Each structure stands twice: as structure tokens, then as C-alpha cells.
Amino acid sequence: MIKAKKSLGQNFLIDKNILEKITNITKIKDKIVLEIGPGTGNLTSYILKKKPKKFCVIEKDEQLAINLREKFNNQLSIINNDVLKIDEENLFREKATVFGNLPYNISTEILSKWIKNLNNNFWFDCLVLMFQKEVADRIIAEFNTKNYGRLSIICNWKLNIHKICDIKPEAFKPKPKIYSSLLFFHPKKNFIKINDPNNLEKVTRVFFNQRRKMIKKPFNQLFNGDQRVLNKLKINLNLRPQNLNIDTYYKLAQEYENLRS
Ligand code: SAM
């Protein structure tokens, strides 16, 4: 009997309908598949049934990795490591389809790392990822809503994102206190070019530092009141950070980048 480790966000998905649904979202047959945090291998088994060409999993928990080796023998390659330390870009020669019922405590860290490191040659063709519902709501939030913020802006920069469904706590064991949401991500063909993603991080961090205040102060802090930028991007300094649409943030990051180069 496996005792779930809270520190590793171990809530194992047991609902067979949801497991089936996840593996029907995108084609798996003959694809290169990567699963993050396979745990006890519930989703892993469902993915295997769909016959991927190559299947690799990354699991940090040593005991779970040993169990997975016993359970699945030679059907997949198992990397017993922290996903945050893996260079996914160089794992495969073809684009991967990525699945993950992510450990909630580091889910945004994983996604931010991937987005930050994405060059224009995406190493994946899509991501099917489970998040805590509150986090998913922030990822997909539109501007002018309370959930809109840094995470929405950074995640939507290079990726199209769709919510598949919300999932009840009863679908997991042990049962978490929160709802989860399943999101589907696929690369955008066109996105606003920002050479250094740190500039987008910086702009969003400064603007959303005080989300209830008007944007005059953060704008002046970054752009020293530059009227040319205000006119070009048609920005009204009496607005609040959540009132600027997503493209305006990408353009602000571009302007900030130009200013510093
Ligand atoms: N995929 C399984 C399922 O749906 O039943 C388990 C999901 S559970 C929410 C998260 C899994 O990620 C656990 O197996 C946990 O040990 C693993 N994990 C936690 N932190 C990790 C990390 N930094 N790198 C890789 N795996 C991690």
C-alpha cells in the first residue's frame, strides 16, 4: 500500500471516465509521449493502451519510480528526477505530446519554466495538463476580470489554451480539498516577438505589483513617463493593471526591451 506524500502533491487520479477522457483529447497512437509525475501509473496505463511510438515519464519519487519499473517493465522509459531539472527540449528528436496531472505546489513553476525556455521550435505539439482549479482560472483569465494577471499574460504569450473540464475532488485518492481543471495547450503560429522573456516577466511584475492602483506609477518606473510609448500603445494611465489587454503587455515588454538595448 502506497502512502501518498503531501510534499510531492500526490493525489492519484482514480476516476476511470476521466482517465479515458484525458487520453481521448489528442491523438496518442504513434506519437512521442511524455508524462510528468506518473505516480502510481493510473494515467500511464491508459496512455499505453493507445499505443504511443515512444513513451517517457518523469517521476521524482524514488519508490514510485521503482514500482513503475516493476509494473511497466520495458514499455516505457522512466526518468527518476525532478522535472524542474530536466532539459525537455533535448529529450526527443520529434515533438512530444505531454500529459501531466501536475503536483499542485509546483504546477505554475513547471509551466513557467517551459514557456520561458521555449524557442520558436516548440519541443511539444500539445500539452494536456491538470491544475488546481483556481490556478487554471488564472491561466485562462481574460482582461478586465479579477483572475487576470501575470500568469494569464505569460501563459498566453506563445500558447493557445482551452479548458476541457473541471474535475471533482472525488476523482482522486487521497481526495484533495479543491477542484481541479484540465487544460489543453497548443503552440501559437504567430505571437508578438520578445527576445528575452525576462522582460515580459519584469513588466508584468512591476505592473501587477499593486493591482488595485492606477498604472501611472509602474509605467513611470519602467518608462520614465515616455509619452511616445503612451501614444503608440494608446495607454491611459488612469486604468488599473487588469484593464490593459494581453497584447498591450506584450507590446510594453517589446518597448521595454528596445529601451534597454
Ligand atoms: N499522474 C498520477 C495520477 O494522475 O494519478 C499522479 C499525479 S500526482 C498529482 C503528482 C505526481 O508528480 C506524483 O506522483 C509526484 O510524486 C510527482 N512529482 C511531484 N513533484 C515532482 C517533480 N518535481 N518532478 C517530477 N515528478 C514530481
Boltz pocket constraint, residues with backbone or C-beta under 6 A from the ligand:
constraints:
  - pocket:
      binder: B
      contacts: [[A, 7], [A, 8], [A, 9], [A, 10], [A, 11], [A, 12], [A, 13], [A, 14], [A, 36], [A, 37], [A, 38], [A, 39], [A, 40], [A, 41], [A, 42], [A, 43], [A, 58], [A, 59], [A, 60], [A, 61], [A, 64], [A, 81], [A, 82], [A, 83], [A, 84], [A, 100], [A, 101], [A, 102], [A, 103], [A, 104], [A, 106]]
      max_distance: 6.0
